[in-house]
Amino acid sequence: MCYVYILLCDDNTLYTGWTVNLDNRIAAHNKGKASKYTRGRLPVKLVYYESFDDKIEAQKREYEIKQFSRNKKLQLIKNSHK
């Protein structure tokens, strides 16, 4: 299983990524070991994720979400909590 996720950083920015182990990846982000972007914006909070059967589909979706405007990402997050 692969996951695409969106994190809310401490500075209120959003970060999108993909992983095969969501819990470990979020823990790595919060230890400052997952990405340069989030390292200076800790702590981070998981606000959205989707699951996929394979890496290629997850990477395609990650790219798609990264092209979204901030408002479109926020709408995606909001709609997932209904």
NORBEL-V123031 format. One line per field, one symbol per residue. phi: phi as a letter, one per 30 degrees, with the letter a starting at -180 (. if undefined). burial: I if it has 9 or more other C-alpha atoms within 8 Angstrom, else O. A space follows every 10 residues. Layout:
BEGIN
phi=???
burial=???
END
This chain:
BEGIN
phi=.bbcbbccdd diccbcabac bddddddded ciccadddec bddcbdcaab cbdbdddddd deeeddddde dddddedddd cd
burial=OIIIIIIIII OOOIIIOIIO OOOOIIOIII OIIIOOOIIO IIOIOIIIIO IIOOOOIIIO IIOOIOOIOO OOIOOOIOOO OO
END
